[in-house]
Amino acid sequence: MVQSDATFGGTFPFSPHFTGAPGFRMHYVDEGPREAEVVLCLHGEPTWGYLFRHLTSALRSTYRVVVPDHMGFGKSETPQDRSYWLQDHIDNLERFVLSLDLNDITLVMHDFGGPMGMGLAARHPHRIRRVIATNGPTPFGQADLIERAMANAAVSPWFQWIVKSEADGSLEAVLGQLNFNMLSTLKLNGFENNTLITDTWLAAYAAPFARPADCLGAIGWAKGFATNAHRFEIPDAAADRAIRARPALAIWGEADRTLHAEHFLPLFAELFPAAPVHRLAGVGHYCLEDSPEAIAALITEFIRRT
């Protein structure tokens, strides 16, 4: 867990907030006018709210930007007696959103923040105003969901490594040392702009994983895939109709080697056939690192006109 007041050389200059609503000490950023529309940013593996620092700065003058760190990530606690499957994270997010009574939510989802956010949407569609996927899958009961996910995993170095390392017993040992191998883990998933790599940047991403006991969140997400422990939330008919009617936007870095556009954008298009899709050439999986200004501009304009 990162020190609550850590700013990493001023690159993360946001006041820390904490809640115990999900049953552990959960950190979140809460910037901007309280009466404004909510932009809820959901990170994935093995990142935290730091991923959204540029977007938070760009939006907070107009919108209320809320960025939770999921259980086992960032400045949030890593309970040793909890499971870290998708359904656990959805439960935590639901409790978080209800405790803050967030409504008129624009979801901005990256990586496993996608299935987490769509899980929230399935349970509370009336709280969701817009859906934005930034290299984040949008599973919502599509008939070909599992088929597409498996086809992606077959060509993704990250998922291939997960399956192999779980089979040979090395997964927990390797991901339990994320403080040492964070750069190689991030690079395997994919960012293309190598000028990002500074001591401060690397420290920000490695800091949550100082000891093996701090790595349960990152281990859980990978292990859950390898052992088929994650459970996607399936919307009922009313939730399905409601979310399909919401404005939606997809932004996808085409150089993503972990979540390939050819496999996941069709899942988005099946839900939102009329929604705009922006494919960013030369941008990797961590699109919010590779192209923060362009993504902030696209999101700002989309929210403004919808």
C-alpha positions in Angstrom: 0.0 0.0 0.0 1.3 3.4 -1.0 1.6 6.2 1.7 -1.7 8.1 1.7 0.0 11.4 1.1 2.4 10.3 -1.6 2.4 12.5 -4.7 5.4 11.0 -6.5 7.2 14.3 -7.1 3.9 16.2 -7.5 2.8 14.0 -10.5 -0.2 12.9 -8.4 -1.3 16.0 -6.6 -4.7 14.9 -5.4 -6.0 14.8 -1.9 -6.5 11.3 -0.6 -9.9 10.1 0.5 -10.8 6.8 2.2 -13.9 4.7 2.9 -14.5 1.5 4.7 -17.7 0.8 2.9 -16.4 -2.3 0.9 -15.0 -3.9 4.1 -11.4 -2.7 3.8 -9.7 0.7 3.6 -10.4 1.8 0.1 -8.6 4.9 -1.3 -10.2 7.2 -3.9 -9.6 10.5 -5.6 -12.6 12.9 -5.6 -11.8 16.1 -7.5 -14.1 18.8 -8.9 -17.4 20.3 -8.0 -19.6 18.0 -5.8 -22.7 19.0 -7.7 -21.3 18.3 -11.1 -21.7 15.1 -13.2 -19.6 12.2 -12.0 -16.8 10.7 -14.1 -15.9 7.4 -12.5 -12.5 6.1 -13.6 -11.8 2.4 -13.2 -8.3 1.1 -13.5 -7.0 -2.5 -14.3 -4.0 -4.7 -13.9 -1.5 -3.9 -12.4 -2.1 -0.1 -12.2 -4.0 2.2 -9.9 -5.6 5.7 -10.0 -2.2 7.1 -11.1 -3.1 5.9 -14.6 -5.9 8.6 -14.7 -3.8 11.5 -13.3 -3.8 13.4 -16.6 -7.5 12.8 -17.3 -8.4 13.9 -13.7 -6.5 17.1 -14.1 -8.2 17.8 -17.5 -11.7 17.2 -16.3 -11.9 18.3 -12.7 -12.6 22.0 -13.4 -16.0 20.9 -14.9 -16.8 17.4 -13.6 -16.6 15.5 -10.4 -13.8 13.0 -11.1 -13.9 10.0 -8.8 -11.1 7.4 -9.1 -11.1 4.5 -6.7 -8.1 2.2 -6.2 -9.4 -1.4 -6.2 -8.7 -3.8 -3.4 -5.1 -4.7 -3.4 -4.0 -1.8 -5.6 -2.7 1.7 -5.2 -3.3 3.4 -1.9 -6.0 0.9 -1.0 -5.6 -1.9 1.6 -4.6 -5.4 0.6 -6.6 -7.7 2.9 -5.0 -11.1 3.4 -8.2 -12.9 4.0 -10.2 -11.9 0.9 -10.5 -13.4 -2.5 -9.7 -11.1 -5.5 -11.9 -12.4 -8.3 -13.9 -10.1 -10.6 -17.1 -10.7 -8.7 -15.4 -9.5 -5.5 -14.2 -6.3 -7.2 -17.7 -5.7 -8.5 -19.1 -6.2 -5.0 -16.6 -3.7 -3.7 -17.3 -1.1 -6.4 -21.1 -1.4 -5.8 -20.6 -0.8 -2.1 -18.3 2.2 -2.9 -20.8 3.8 -5.3 -23.7 3.3 -3.0 -21.9 4.7 0.0 -21.1 7.9 -2.0 -24.5 7.8 -3.6 -23.0 8.4 -7.0 -25.5 9.1 -9.9 -25.3 10.4 -13.4 -22.1 8.4 -13.8 -19.9 8.5 -16.8 -17.9 5.3 -16.7 -14.3 5.5 -17.9 -12.9 1.9 -17.9 -9.5 0.6 -18.7 -8.4 -3.1 -18.7 -10.3 -5.1 -16.1 -12.0 -1.9 -15.1 -14.2 -2.7 -18.1 -15.8 -5.9 -16.7 -16.0 -4.3 -13.3 -17.8 -1.2 -14.6 -20.1 -3.2 -16.7 -20.9 -5.3 -13.7 -21.9 -2.2 -11.8 -24.0 -1.1 -14.8 -25.8 -4.5 -14.8 -26.7 -4.0 -11.1 -27.5 -0.3 -11.2 -28.2 0.8 -14.7 -30.2 3.8 -13.5 -27.0 5.3 -12.0 -25.1 5.1 -15.4 -25.3 8.0 -17.8 -22.6 7.2 -20.3 -20.1 4.4 -21.0 -16.6 5.0 -22.2 -14.2 2.1 -22.9 -10.5 3.0 -23.1 -8.8 -0.3 -24.0 -11.3 -1.9 -21.6 -13.6 -4.8 -22.5 -17.4 -4.3 -22.2 -18.8 -7.8 -21.3 -22.6 -7.5 -20.9 -24.0 -10.9 -21.7 -23.0 -11.0 -25.4 -23.4 -14.5 -26.9 -19.9 -14.6 -28.3 -18.2 -13.1 -25.2 -16.3 -16.2 -24.1 -15.3 -17.1 -27.6 -13.8 -13.7 -28.3 -12.0 -13.6 -24.9 -10.5 -17.0 -25.6 -9.4 -16.1 -29.1 -7.7 -13.0 -27.7 -6.0 -15.0 -25.0 -4.5 -17.3 -27.7 -2.6 -14.4 -29.3 -1.8 -12.3 -26.2 1.6 -12.7 -24.6 0.3 -11.7 -21.2 -2.5 -14.3 -21.2 -0.2 -16.9 -22.6 2.3 -16.2 -19.8 -0.5 -16.4 -17.2 -1.6 -19.8 -18.4 2.0 -21.1 -18.6 3.1 -19.8 -15.2 0.0 -21.0 -13.4 0.6 -24.5 -14.9 4.3 -24.6 -13.9 3.6 -23.0 -10.4 5.6 -19.8 -11.0 2.7 -17.3 -11.3 2.5 -16.3 -7.6 6.2 -16.1 -7.2 6.7 -13.8 -10.2 3.8 -11.5 -9.6 4.7 -11.5 -5.9 7.8 -9.5 -6.9 6.1 -6.7 -8.8 8.2 -4.1 -7.0 11.2 -5.6 -8.9 9.6 -6.6 -12.2 7.0 -3.9 -12.7 8.6 -2.4 -15.8 8.7 -5.7 -17.6 5.1 -6.5 -16.6 3.9 -3.1 -17.9 5.9 -3.5 -21.1 4.6 -7.0 -21.7 1.1 -5.6 -21.6 2.2 -2.7 -23.7 3.0 1.0 -23.7 4.7 2.4 -26.8 6.1 5.7 -25.5 9.3 4.7 -23.8 10.0 8.4 -22.8 7.4 7.7 -20.0 10.0 5.7 -18.1 11.5 7.8 -15.3 12.4 6.9 -11.8 9.3 8.7 -10.5 6.9 7.0 -13.0 8.3 3.6 -12.2 8.2 4.2 -8.5 4.6 5.3 -8.7 3.6 2.0 -10.3 5.9 -0.2 -8.2 5.2 1.3 -4.8 1.9 -0.5 -4.1 3.7 -3.9 -4.4 6.6 -3.5 -1.9 6.2 -7.1 -0.5 4.7 -10.3 -1.8 1.8 -9.8 0.7 1.0 -6.5 -1.1 0.6 -8.3 -4.5 -2.6 -10.3 -3.8 -4.6 -8.0 -6.1 -2.3 -8.4 -9.0 -2.0 -12.2 -8.4 -5.7 -12.6 -8.0 -6.6 -11.0 -11.3 -4.1 -13.2 -13.2 -4.9 -16.4 -11.3 -8.6 -15.9 -11.6 -8.2 -16.0 -15.4 -6.0 -19.1 -15.3 -8.3 -21.0 -13.0 -11.6 -19.7 -14.5 -12.6 -18.2 -11.1 -13.8 -14.8 -12.5 -17.6 -14.5 -13.0 -18.9 -11.9 -15.4 -22.1 -10.1 -14.3 -25.0 -10.9 -16.5 -27.6 -8.1 -16.9 -31.3 -8.8 -16.7 -33.5 -7.7 -19.7 -34.3 -4.3 -18.2 -30.7 -3.5 -17.4 -29.6 -4.7 -20.9 -32.2 -2.4 -22.6 -31.2 0.6 -20.3 -27.5 0.4 -20.9 -27.8 -0.2 -24.6 -29.7 3.1 -24.8 -26.9 5.1 -23.1 -24.4 7.2 -25.1 -21.1 5.3 -25.4 -17.6 5.8 -26.8 -14.7 3.5 -27.4 -11.1 4.6 -27.5 -8.6 1.9 -28.4 -4.9 1.9 -28.8 -4.3 -0.3 -31.8 -0.9 -1.4 -30.6 -2.5 -3.2 -27.6 -0.9 -6.7 -27.4 -3.0 -7.7 -24.4 -6.5 -6.7 -25.4 -6.6 -6.8 -29.2 -9.0 -4.4 -30.9 -10.2 -7.1 -33.4 -11.5 -9.3 -30.5 -12.9 -6.7 -28.1 -14.2 -3.8 -30.3 -16.9 -6.2 -31.8 -18.2 -6.8 -28.2 -18.5 -3.0 -27.8 -20.2 -2.6 -31.2 -22.7 -5.3 -30.5 -23.9 -3.4 -27.5 -23.6 0.1 -29.0 -23.8 -0.2 -32.8 -24.2 3.5 -33.4 -21.4 4.6 -31.0 -18.2 6.3 -32.1 -15.0 4.3 -32.0 -11.6 6.0 -32.1 -8.7 3.7 -32.9 -5.4 5.3 -32.0 -2.5 4.2 -34.2 0.8 3.5 -32.4 -0.9 3.6 -29.0 -0.5 0.6 -26.7 -2.6 -1.1 -24.0 -1.9 1.6 -21.5 -3.5 4.2 -23.8 -3.9 6.7 -21.0 -0.1 6.8 -20.7 0.7 6.7 -24.3 -1.8 9.4 -25.5 -3.3 11.2 -22.5 -3.9 14.6 -24.2 -5.8 13.1 -27.2 -7.9 10.8 -24.9 -8.8 13.7 -22.6 -9.9 15.8 -25.6 -12.0 13.0 -27.0 -13.7 12.3 -23.6 -14.3 16.0 -22.9 -15.9 16.5 -26.3 -18.0 13.4 -26.0 -19.4 14.3 -22.6 -20.0 17.9 -23.7 -22.2 16.8 -26.7 -24.1 14.0 -25.0 
